[in-house]
Amino acid sequence: MMSATPEREALSSPPPPPQPPLSLSDPPFQPPATPPLPQIVHGIEPDGEDQSPDASQSSVLRDSMVDVFSTISARVSRAVRLTKTPSPHSTLRHKHSLPPLPSVMLFGDSITEQSVSTSDQSAPGWSALLREAYCARVEVFVRGFSGYNTRWALHVFPDLIEPFRSTETLALKTVVIFFGANDATRQTARQHVPLDIYADNLTKLVDEVNQLPSNPVPVLVTPPALGKSRHAIDEERRVEVTAMYAEACVETGRRLGVPVVDLHAAMIGRGCDDDGVDVFLSDGLHLAPEGNRLVFDLLAEVFAECVPEVCPRNTTPQYPHWSEIDPDNPAETLGDSPLV
């Protein structure tokens, strides 16, 4: 006779007797005691008995791990130090941070490019005179390109004004657009731009300035009058043609409602001696010191009326004059500095 299977025996065996319920007087459960682990420092047991090859390899591994964790710890500590709360000095400095200086862009051809000069026969140039008058109270950005006309100007202007598209970086107040001397060359010259296209190009430049967030004022400057000497020797330029481009510039400004410096008319009106307009010119085309001074004076008049923030006589320095600084307590006048 075959014996019962384990399943049948489990089913036929009587159930275990019930366990008495736990009471508050029963001792708490105690886990079985385990032998303490030996303390290991750099892979060596305190009694110094474990000197096997495996133990030596374990020691090297632990040393490497200690070095890794030490490096990580040092880097974390350094990161925490770098991201700590700013000091009271830096907070105060940020609180009293000054706004950017008002700025002016001068955009034109070689007459603008050479305006930075302080040493040659045309010195001082009209942009150099502006910088001297502002004396670090207004930023002057000179962007002059020798030989350029308004057609080529359209290609480079978007790149030039890209940094000014944010009012947080540069407070651009005005853009002086000074083209026409090269546009007015004869029709077969490579620099020539037809009169109607010249006016359209000036319009496009003005429209681009009007898109800037700081709302700068566009200012047009007519090409200067052509000198008699230049008219005699230059086969590409004529006095009467230059006059037509100057008039187109004035008319464009009137139509767009933007200020115009009519340099051409001013030169003719003031050149009443035998030399005529040549007194303002170094070579019949570019400006002599008298011509540079004239451009500076005319711009100052337009700025005073249309852009008072950058009129030289209205600008104020960002920092006090040295005579106003307390030598014993400069922070009282200049403010706190993180360097002090």
GUNUKE-543818 format. One line per field, with one value per residue (C-alpha): residue number from 0; residue in one letter; x negated, y negated, z negated. Coordinates in steps of 0.1 Angstrom, whole numbers, m for minus. Each point is the difference from the previous one (the first is absolute). Layout:
N
num <- NUM_...
residuo <- a_...
X <- X_...
Y <- Y_...
Z <- Z_...
This chain:
340
num <- 0_1_2_3_4_5_6_7_8_9_10_11_12_13_14_15_16_17_18_19_20_21_22_23_24_25_26_27_28_29_30_31_32_33_34_35_36_37_38_39_40_41_42_43_44_45_46_47_48_49_50_51_52_53_54_55_56_57_58_59_60_61_62_63_64_65_66_67_68_69_70_71_72_73_74_75_76_77_78_79_80_81_82_83_84_85_86_87_88_89_90_91_92_93_94_95_96_97_98_99_100_101_102_103_104_105_106_107_108_109_110_111_112_113_114_115_116_117_118_119_120_121_122_123_124_125_126_127_128_129_130_131_132_133_134_135_136_137_138_139_140_141_142_143_144_145_146_147_148_149_150_151_152_153_154_155_156_157_158_159_160_161_162_163_164_165_166_167_168_169_170_171_172_173_174_175_176_177_178_179_180_181_182_183_184_185_186_187_188_189_190_191_192_193_194_195_196_197_198_199_200_201_202_203_204_205_206_207_208_209_210_211_212_213_214_215_216_217_218_219_220_221_222_223_224_225_226_227_228_229_230_231_232_233_234_235_236_237_238_239_240_241_242_243_244_245_246_247_248_249_250_251_252_253_254_255_256_257_258_259_260_261_262_263_264_265_266_267_268_269_270_271_272_273_274_275_276_277_278_279_280_281_282_283_284_285_286_287_288_289_290_291_292_293_294_295_296_297_298_299_300_301_302_303_304_305_306_307_308_309_310_311_312_313_314_315_316_317_318_319_320_321_322_323_324_325_326_327_328_329_330_331_332_333_334_335_336_337_338_339
residuo <- m_m_s_a_t_p_e_r_e_a_l_s_s_p_p_p_p_p_q_p_p_l_s_l_s_d_p_p_f_q_p_p_a_t_p_p_l_p_q_i_v_h_g_i_e_p_d_g_e_d_q_s_p_d_a_s_q_s_s_v_l_r_d_s_m_v_d_v_f_s_t_i_s_a_r_v_s_r_a_v_r_l_t_k_t_p_s_p_h_s_t_l_r_h_k_h_s_l_p_p_l_p_s_v_m_l_f_g_d_s_i_t_e_q_s_v_s_t_s_d_q_s_a_p_g_w_s_a_l_l_r_e_a_y_c_a_r_v_e_v_f_v_r_g_f_s_g_y_n_t_r_w_a_l_h_v_f_p_d_l_i_e_p_f_r_s_t_e_t_l_a_l_k_t_v_v_i_f_f_g_a_n_d_a_t_r_q_t_a_r_q_h_v_p_l_d_i_y_a_d_n_l_t_k_l_v_d_e_v_n_q_l_p_s_n_p_v_p_v_l_v_t_p_p_a_l_g_k_s_r_h_a_i_d_e_e_r_r_v_e_v_t_a_m_y_a_e_a_c_v_e_t_g_r_r_l_g_v_p_v_v_d_l_h_a_a_m_i_g_r_g_c_d_d_d_g_v_d_v_f_l_s_d_g_l_h_l_a_p_e_g_n_r_l_v_f_d_l_l_a_e_v_f_a_e_c_v_p_e_v_c_p_r_n_t_t_p_q_y_p_h_w_s_e_i_d_p_d_n_p_a_e_t_l_g_d_s_p_l_v
X <- 0_m14_m6_20_m16_m15_30_25_m21_0_38_6_m23_16_m4_m27_13_9_m28_9_4_m29_2_m17_m20_m16_m37_m5_m14_m38_m18_m27_m34_m26_m37_m14_m17_m37_m10_m21_m20_m16_4_m19_17_m8_m19_m22_5_16_m30_12_m4_38_m1_m28_20_31_m22_m10_36_12_m28_11_36_m10_m18_30_24_m24_m2_38_4_m25_18_34_m13_m14_33_18_m24_4_38_3_21_m15_m18_17_m26_11_37_m5_m20_27_26_m19_m11_0_20_m20_m13_21_m16_m3_m7_m16_5_m15_m27_m36_11_12_m30_m25_19_m18_m33_m19_m34_2_7_38_m3_18_28_36_5_m32_15_32_m19_m20_32_16_m30_12_35_14_m12_m9_m1_m16_9_m15_m8_m22_15_34_33_35_5_m29_10_32_m19_m21_24_20_m32_m12_32_4_m16_24_32_0_7_m17_m34_m3_22_m3_15_m8_m14_m17_3_m26_0_2_m34_m6_35_m3_m28_6_23_m28_m19_2_10_29_35_29_16_34_m17_m22_32_16_m32_0_36_m8_m28_22_27_m25_m10_36_4_m26_15_m17_17_m31_4_m13_m19_m9_m30_m2_m32_m23_m3_m26_m31_m11_m33_17_25_m29_m20_26_17_25_15_17_11_35_5_m11_24_29_m8_m2_34_14_m14_17_33_m2_m4_29_22_m9_1_m35_m27_m25_m34_m2_m38_1_21_m20_m33_13_16_m31_m26_2_m37_m21_m6_37_8_m36_m9_20_m16_m35_1_32_20_m11_2_m27_m1_25_23_m2_7_30_15_m5_17_30_4_m1_28_21_m7_10_34_8_m22_m6_m14_m31_m4_m36_10_28_m20_m11_m28_10_m25_m8_m30_m31_2_34_m14_m8_m36_7_33_3_30_21_m1_m8_19_m12_m22_m5_m37_m4
Y <- 0_m33_m26_m33_m28_m30_m21_25_3_m38_0_28_m12_m19_m38_m14_m11_m37_m24_m20_m38_m23_m20_m32_22_21_m9_m19_17_1_8_26_m14_m3_m2_m36_m8_m6_m37_m5_m31_m2_38_10_17_m14_31_m1_37_m2_m5_22_m10_m5_m23_m21_m4_m10_m26_m15_m1_m17_m25_m9_m3_m23_m22_m1_m10_m26_m16_0_m15_m27_m9_m1_m22_m24_m1_m8_m29_m14_1_m15_m31_m32_m22_m32_m19_16_m4_m36_m5_17_m22_m31_12_m28_1_2_m32_m15_8_m14_19_m18_20_m12_2_m12_m34_18_24_m29_m19_18_m16_m21_m3_m4_m31_3_2_m2_20_m6_32_m6_m34_17_24_m28_m19_30_9_35_m12_14_30_m7_29_m10_23_m16_20_m16_1_13_m11_5_32_17_m17_20_32_m8_m21_28_15_m33_m7_36_m8_m29_21_5_m31_18_m1_m33_m31_m11_m36_m9_14_m25_11_m17_12_m14_m11_34_5_m32_12_2_27_22_0_32_m20_m18_4_m16_m30_16_32_m21_m16_34_14_m29_8_37_m10_m24_27_24_m25_m5_37_m1_3_m30_m23_m18_m31_5_m31_m3_m20_m12_6_m30_m25_10_m23_m17_18_34_m10_m8_32_26_14_20_m29_m33_m29_m1_37_0_m29_22_28_m25_m13_36_7_m32_10_35_m13_m24_28_24_m27_5_m27_m8_m17_m18_m1_m8_m32_m11_3_m20_m26_m6_3_m36_m7_7_35_8_34_12_m16_29_27_16_14_m14_30_9_m24_m24_m11_m28_25_24_m29_m10_36_1_m34_10_33_m16_m23_29_20_m29_m2_36_22_m20_30_m1_m37_m6_m29_21_31_6_24_33_m5_m32_m22_10_m31_11_34_3_13_16_16_4_24_m29_m16_30_27_34_22_38_m8_m19
Z <- 0_10_m27_2_19_m20_11_m14_m32_m4_5_m24_m28_m29_m1_m24_m34_m2_m14_m30_7_m7_m32_m12_m24_28_7_33_30_0_33_m2_m9_28_m5_4_33_m3_3_31_6_35_4_m31_m30_m35_m10_31_7_35_23_29_37_2_m30_16_32_m21_m17_33_12_m31_2_36_m12_m28_25_24_m28_m13_34_4_m35_8_32_m16_m28_26_20_m32_m7_35_m2_m35_m7_14_m25_m12_20_33_m8_m7_32_20_m16_10_34_26_32_33_14_28_33_35_32_30_32_33_26_m1_m13_m31_0_0_m27_m27_10_m25_17_38_22_m6_m38_m22_16_m8_m19_m20_m9_m12_m21_m16_m7_m16_m21_m9_m6_33_20_36_24_33_29_31_32_26_35_m10_14_m13_19_m18_m32_0_m1_m31_m20_m16_m14_m14_m19_m13_m34_m4_2_m38_m21_m29_16_18_m2_36_4_36_32_24_36_22_36_35_11_17_11_20_23_37_13_14_m33_m22_m30_17_m13_19_m17_m7_m13_m22_m16_m4_m17_m25_m7_m7_m23_m19_m3_m14_m27_m9_m8_m28_m35_m15_26_12_22_36_12_37_12_36_20_m2_28_25_2_32_0_m2_27_23_m5_m9_31_m21_m20_9_m21_13_m4_m36_m6_13_m24_m29_9_2_m35_m14_17_m13_m36_5_13_m28_m27_m12_m6_28_m3_33_2_37_m4_m31_18_30_m23_m21_28_11_5_31_m10_m2_m15_4_m33_m16_21_m1_35_15_m13_m36_m29_m12_m37_8_16_m29_m24_21_m1_m38_m4_22_m18_m34_11_12_m31_m22_17_8_m22_m32_m18_21_4_m12_m23_m16_m8_m35_m13_m16_m29_m20_7_m20_m20_m15_m13_m37_m1_m34_9_38_m4_m13_35_23_m17_m13_21_m1_5_m32
